[in-house]
Amino acid sequence: MTNREIAQKLGISPAALSLIINHKPGVSESTREAVLTSLKEMGYENLIKKTPAAEPSSNLCFIIYKRHGEILDLHPFFLLLMENIETHARTYGYNILLCTIDKRRPIEPQIQHVNELNSQGAIIFATEMLDDDMKAFEQIQIPMVALDNDFTRLSCNTIAINNQMGTYQAVEYLVKMGHRKIGYLKSSTRISSFKERHQGYENALAHFGLSFDPEHIWEVHYTEEGSYRDIRNYLNETSALSLPDAFVCDDDTMAVGALRAFQEHGLHIPGDLSVIGFNDRPTCEVTIPPLTSINVSKRALAIEAVDELLRLIDGAETITPETRSRKIRIGTKLSVRESVGQKKCGS
């Protein structure tokens, strides 16, 4: 039959048939679906033109996930990361779309919004995420990489800091400086990175044959002001003789509050007590004294995240049953400043 005869048999105009088989707008979706089904049943499927392949977008999505905001709202570390991510993505011809998903609001509409973005892949800034939070992202329809969280037990591709390496480097340096009683400032807000850092501290003590004293683990609020108040309370209840020689901290934020509390209490830094932070934030250079800290390369995190995501995008058509997730760790290094001193003999 001719196209006109087919249209007549289907009860539509020849013009409508032309729009449908050429995938052009101008007819309702219900009519389009009914006609396409009828053409296949009549054996005229060859009339239906192949849908032209859509041009792939040049967008990547950077998703900020907020579970509670206690870390991200205080220090927008993701802004520094995003600058590096955007710079590196541009070298491949990609743009970055910024999107926030907040656990305190209904998740489904937020996930749907991500799926509706014209994006080829997503980098999830997962600092505050727990394993259970990743369940919602199973509905994301594009390749994904999680950043700043290893999700050790989950089969997903991740780029994370080698947190245990960082606290090992801190303890190692304190040991070289003669310190043997090394305490830890632990954030009351727990995220995966802080748990790994604390574990790295305990492993390092064991490695160097140092005793672990639970009384030297001080749990304080994550904020600078909160840690300052908490440490003042600890100092008021603790004998100077029972103080450790030094403290390693979950994060610079707490270390900055600690420096102020220690010095107000009459302790000299580093004469009486040494302190090491983690993350090497810009504030480390302007504290009194300048804070020794574990440096985390934002550029390295960004480069690995973009490169890993593009590897997933390029290989999306070749996934096999043997495909395995990849867990990439970025190494740390010690930035030495004046908050650590040599342990005095006999003290």
Number of C-alpha atoms within 10 A of each C-alpha: 8 8 14 15 12 17 18 13 11 15 11 14 15 17 12 18 23 16 14 22 19 15 16 10 11 11 13 9 11 8 13 19 11 11 20 18 12 14 17 13 10 10 9 13 14 10 14 16 11 10 9 8 6 6 6 9 13 16 19 26 21 25 20 21 20 20 19 14 15 14 18 17 10 12 13 11 16 20 12 12 20 18 15 18 26 19 17 20 22 13 9 12 9 18 19 20 16 13 16 15 20 14 15 10 10 10 14 12 11 17 18 13 13 23 14 11 14 14 22 19 23 28 25 25 23 27 23 22 21 14 13 8 13 16 9 12 14 10 13 16 16 17 20 26 25 24 27 23 23 24 21 12 7 12 11 16 22 27 28 22 24 20 28 23 20 25 31 23 20 28 27 17 16 25 19 11 15 14 22 19 19 25 24 24 26 23 22 14 15 14 16 19 21 20 16 19 26 23 16 22 29 20 18 20 20 12 12 13 10 16 12 16 12 9 12 18 18 18 16 22 20 25 23 19 16 15 28 22 17 17 24 18 12 14 14 10 9 12 9 11 7 10 17 20 22 27 26 29 30 27 24 27 26 25 29 26 24 26 28 22 22 18 14 11 13 9 15 15 22 18 14 21 23 26 29 32 28 29 23 22 18 10 12 23 15 9 16 14 18 18 30 25 31 27 18 22 16 19 17 16 22 24 19 21 28 24 16 20 23 21 12 19 16 11 11 12 8 8 10 8 5 6 8 11 11 14 17 18 18 17 17 20 17 20 18 16 15 17 24 26 19 16 21 12 6 4 7
